Amino acid sequence: DTKETIDYLLKKFDRKKLYLAGHSMGSVEGIYIADKYPKLLYALIEMSPAVNGIESQKIGLSMLKTHFKKIDNQRAIKELATIKLPARDFESLFIKYVWQAEYDGEHVSDTVREQIKPMMKQWMESSAASLSNEVFEMNFFKQFPSLKCPVYFFFGRKDFTTNATLSEKYYKK
């Protein structure tokens, strides 16, 4: 679909190339297109790219454990200890998201947990969540060791879902 959309846009606007931007899960589609059709792109623009999902999970979980141990939050320490990586099951992902929100300064009360849990569970059972799990299996270092078009990365230093350190390493590579 993406290739057909690109072909349509190039024809409609009488262009030979375009800029392609992908965010988070969209970064995966973007890198596939850049790998397969580099001559169609002036550049690929990746925002919060899913460079290595499993390694990002490891880094993020370690950071959360260290943070909550430092401030002696026993509940967080206990709950985070139950997560086995790679986290694919609902309960592990829910715990990680709750404590990531706390780390980011958003207090998640027990009442709020109970309110959002059914919505997150419903999402986890959707096809989007299935795609999300596939994204976490990505490893750009192995799957896309080089690209034949310019690539620009935008990432946040505090983004521990798509880890900035990994994005920077991949960019330098």
Residue pairs with C-beta under 8 A, 6 or more apart in sequence:
2 29
2 32
2 33
3 33
3 36
3 37
6 18
6 20
6 33
6 37
6 40
9 15
9 18
10 16
10 17
10 18
10 40
16 40
17 39
17 40
17 41
17 42
18 40
18 41
18 42
19 41
19 42
19 43
19 44
19 45
20 30
20 33
20 34
20 41
20 43
20 44
20 45
21 30
21 44
21 45
21 46
21 47
22 28
22 29
22 30
22 31
22 44
22 45
22 46
22 47
22 49
23 47
23 48
24 47
24 48
24 49
24 50
24 135
24 161
24 162
25 50
25 131
25 132
25 135
27 46
27 47
27 48
27 49
27 50
27 162
28 50
28 135
28 138
30 44
30 45
30 46
31 44
31 46
31 49
31 140
31 144
31 147
33 40
33 41
33 44
34 41
34 44
34 144
34 147
34 148
34 149
34 151
35 144
35 147
38 147
38 148
38 149
39 149
41 149
42 149
42 150
43 149
43 150
43 151
43 152
44 147
44 149
44 150
44 151
44 152
45 151
45 152
45 154
46 151
46 152
46 153
46 154
46 167
47 153
47 154
47 155
48 154
48 155
48 156
48 159
48 161
48 162
48 167
49 140
49 153
49 155
49 162
49 167
49 170
50 56
50 135
50 136
50 138
50 140
50 162
51 138
51 139
51 140
51 141
51 162
51 163
51 166
51 167
51 169
51 170
52 138
52 139
52 140
52 141
52 163
52 166
52 170
53 86
53 135
53 136
53 137
53 138
53 139
53 162
54 85
54 86
54 136
54 137
54 139
55 139
55 163
55 166
56 136
56 160
56 161
56 162
56 163
56 166
57 85
57 86
57 87
57 96
57 136
58 85
59 160
59 163
59 165
59 166
60 96
60 100
60 160
60 161
60 163
61 80
61 83
61 85
61 87
61 96
63 103
63 160
64 76
64 80
64 96
64 99
64 100
64 103
64 160
65 77
65 80
65 81
67 103
68 76
68 77
68 80
68 99
68 103
69 77
76 99
76 102
79 95
79 98
79 99
80 95
80 96
80 99
82 91
82 92
82 95
83 92
83 95
83 96
84 92
86 136
86 137
87 93
87 96
88 133
88 136
90 120
90 121
90 124
93 120
93 124
94 117
94 120
94 121
97 120
98 108
98 113
100 160
100 161
101 108
102 108
104 158
108 116
123 129
140 170
141 169
141 170
141 173
145 173
151 171
153 167
153 168
153 170
153 171
155 162
155 164
155 167
155 168
156 164
157 164
158 164
